[in-house]
Amino acid sequence: MSFGQTFRVAIYKEPVMVWSLMMYTAALSYAAFVKPSLHEAHSKDLPKAPPSLQEVMAGIQAKLNK
């Protein structure tokens, strides 16, 4: 392997692999640790099930009758 080829491998290919590994690790740690805690904090404010069609129609009818 010539010096130029070794230089190109060291400068161009290795940092790309290192950065891609770092990004993969960061995304994996975010998905494993940060996102579940964010999801738990926000999910307690949400209702457990969406309102039924009858409830929605009753709400619309109540607003129209006001």
C-alpha positions in Angstrom: 0.0 0.0 0.0 1.5 3.3 -1.0 1.7 6.3 1.3 -1.0 8.2 -0.6 -3.4 5.3 -0.4 -2.7 4.8 3.3 -3.2 8.5 3.9 -6.6 8.4 2.1 -7.7 5.4 4.1 -6.7 7.0 7.3 -8.2 10.5 6.6 -11.3 9.7 4.6 -12.5 6.2 5.6 -11.7 5.8 9.2 -13.4 9.1 10.4 -16.5 8.1 8.5 -16.6 4.7 10.3 -15.9 6.4 13.7 -18.5 9.0 13.2 -21.1 6.5 12.0 -20.4 4.3 15.0 -20.7 7.3 17.3 -24.0 8.3 15.7 -25.3 4.8 15.9 -24.3 4.6 19.6 -26.0 7.9 20.3 -29.2 6.9 18.6 -29.2 3.6 20.4 -28.7 5.1 23.8 -31.4 7.7 23.1 -33.8 5.0 22.1 -32.9 2.9 25.1 -32.8 5.5 27.9 -34.1 8.9 27.0 -37.1 8.2 24.9 -38.8 5.8 27.4 -38.6 8.4 30.1 -39.9 11.1 27.8 -42.7 8.8 26.7 -43.7 8.0 30.3 -43.8 11.6 31.3 -46.1 12.6 28.4 -48.3 9.6 28.3 -49.9 10.1 31.7 -51.5 13.3 30.4 -53.2 11.5 27.5 -56.4 9.6 27.8 -56.2 5.9 27.7 -58.6 5.5 24.7 -59.9 8.0 22.1 -63.5 9.2 22.6 -66.2 7.1 21.0 -68.2 8.4 18.0 -71.2 8.9 20.2 -69.3 11.1 22.7 -67.9 13.1 19.8 -71.3 13.6 18.2 -72.8 14.5 21.6 -70.1 17.1 22.1 -70.7 18.6 18.7 -74.4 18.6 19.3 -73.9 20.4 22.7 -71.8 23.1 21.0 -74.3 23.6 18.3 -77.2 23.9 20.8 -75.5 26.6 22.9 
